[in-house]
Amino acid sequence: MFGFENMKISSSDATKPVINLDQGDPTAFQEYWMSTKMKERCVVVIPGWELMSYFSDKTNVCWFLQQDLAEAIKALHCEIGNAATEERYIVVGNGSSQLCQAALFALSSLSEDKPLSIVAAVPYYSTYEEEASYVQSQLYKWEGDARTFNKPGPYIEMVTSPNNPDGTIREPVVNRGGKVIYDFAYYWPHYTPITHRQDHDIMLFTFSKIAGHAGSRIGWALVKDIEVAKKMVQYLTINSIGVSKESQIRATAILNELTKSCRIKSESFFEYGNEKVKSRWESLRWVVDKTGDKFTLPEYAQAVCNFFGKSSSTYPAFAWLRCNEDKDLEILLKEKYVLKRGGERCGCDKKYIRVDMLGPNKDFQNFLNRLLTINGSAASFVKMPKSDPNLCQTHNCNLLHKYFTSPQQWLSRKDSTSPRTLKRLAAQATIYSIWAERNKRLHEGVMATPEPVRDVILGRRNGKNFMNLMFCWSRHE
């Protein structure tokens, strides 16, 4: 795994899994799409004879854009109210990263002065520097921090809002008449309040960060100037001869479901996503608070969200964590087998790291436990907030009697729904699971989710009471 090739792993650490929260792989929303209501709605079936041509619409500036996807994009922006789509050209790409490169090519190739300076305010999305420098183009050149940029001549400023990595709302910094590319990958209501409808010359969006479908590789740009749109399409044509129609069809189905879900609060993806990300932020802030003054997180002001119709805060897809000691936080966490993106890649110093807030539940939970151990705390002995589903709530020995009274009463109570044998199995499995989980978290820094009740019942499948026990367990599971 990248970043760990040269690490020496002792025999005691050989079984400790590496947690990779560097890449920003947004799988946190997978549970929503696996739910009973949603899993059948987004199924796409494509016959073998369809979508065989390169072309979608030869009369469109973006000739490989599926018209249904264009309509789905407009409908979602209209429902959310986060971006103007009128009198604009939609350019679809293989994610917003490719569209960013296409926009750089378009703006610089249309400029008389070359190379154009590319800047972004620190801390900036690390990929901007990589994209601007990788091919060593003669059309443009990376010049670093927009706040210190004083070079005369035309320039292109990258503005990400909310910003990746620190989650702040951004505006252009240079303001000398240059071109601006706005990256609104995270300007959606589950991450930040939608305070107004964005209206700029070039606005980038990505399918992956809206609902978590990074594997489809779909992004789109809303472009005012037809010449810029044509140049972007020219770049995409040379680079990849368009965009997969299969991915566009899938994105269309899911974007349409997102729009429909906005009208039913109980099914709203953005309600679900907001609660999910909010819960993780509350968990992280709680852990940071428990470490004393060792770490710091940004604070975000409340604002009225036009979509939710109420005041809310910002819960970014990434956390910008600062170590208040003079230490390299990326290396400090690497010693705990946690892979993060260091601040130096974002133009800052090594005290900062970018924390992915959208990774798998298990990885995020394990990260929180390991973060606690940096301060010398044992995560499994810390009482976590009751409202937090991501953290394990455990108790000191002097609290055991208080919390053990209710299970004792439940075991002794007779009822017609649960046989006493099933109750005893459940109690035994629960006590064992808590103890095993405590040991794994304390000594190995990992979490497990065993299902011993079911396994024990299945182990009795040859017994006379097997069917009754299995029926009761399945009914109440």
PEFENPE-V957964 format. One line per field, one symbol per residue. ss: DSSP state (H for helix, E for strand, L for the rest). phi: phi as a letter, one per 20 degrees, with the letter a starting at -180 (. if undefined). burial: 1 if it has 24 or more other C-alpha atoms within 12 Angstrom, else 0. A space follows every 10 residues. Layout:
ss=???
phi=???
burial=???
//
This chain:
ss=LLLLLLLLLL LLLLLLLLEE LLLLLLLLLH HHHHLLLLLL LLLLLLLLLL LLLLLLLLLL LLLLLLHHHH HHHHHHHHHH LLELLLLLEE EEELHHHHHH HHHHHHHHHL LLLLLEEEEE LLLLLHHHHH HHHHLLLLLE EEEEEHHHLL LLLLEEEEEE LLLLLLLLLL LLLLLLLLEE EEELLLLLLL LLLLLLLELL LEEEEEHHHH HLLHHHLLEE EEELLHHHHH HHHHHHHHHH LLLLHHHHHH HHHHHHHHHH HLLLHHHLHH HHHHHHHHHH HHHHHHHHHH LLLLEELLLL LLEEELLLLE EELLLLLEEE EEELLLLLHH HHHHLLLEEL EEHHHHLLLL LEEEEELLLL HHHHHHHHHH HHHHLLLLHH HLLLLLLLLL LLLLLLHHHH HHHHHHHHHH HHLLLLLLLH HHHHHHHHHH HHHHHHHHHH HHHHLLLLLL LHHHHHHHHL LLLLLHHHHH HHHHHHL
phi=.gncfdeedf ffdfefffdd defmeeefef fffefgfdfe fdfddcffee meefedbfee gefdeffffg ffffffffff mdbfdflcee debenfffff fffffffffe efebefedcb fffdfgfgff ffdfelfeeb bfdnfffdfc ffofbcdecd bgfddemfed cgdflcneec deddgdecff dbfeeaefbc fccdccffef cneffflcbb ddceefffff fffgfffffb lncgfgffff ffffffffff ffecgfdfff fffffffgff fffffffgff emdfccdfdc ffbfefffmb fbdecffcdd edeedeceff fgfffemcec effffdndef fdcedfedfg gfffffffff ffffeneegf deeefffefe deeccfffdf ffeeffgfff fefebeecff ffffffffff fffffffgff ffedmcdccf cffffffffd feefegffff fffffdf
burial=0000000000 0000011111 1111111111 0110000000 0000000000 0000010000 1111111011 1111111011 1111100111 1111111111 1111111111 1000111111 1111111110 1100000011 1111110010 0001111111 1111111111 1111000111 1111111111 1111101101 1111111111 1111011111 1110110111 1111111000 0111111111 1111111111 1100000111 1111111111 1111111101 1001111100 0000101100 0111111111 1110000111 1111111111 1111111111 1111111111 1111111111 1111100111 1111000101 1101100000 0000000000 0000000110 1110111010 0001001101 1101111000 0011011000 0000000011 0110000
//
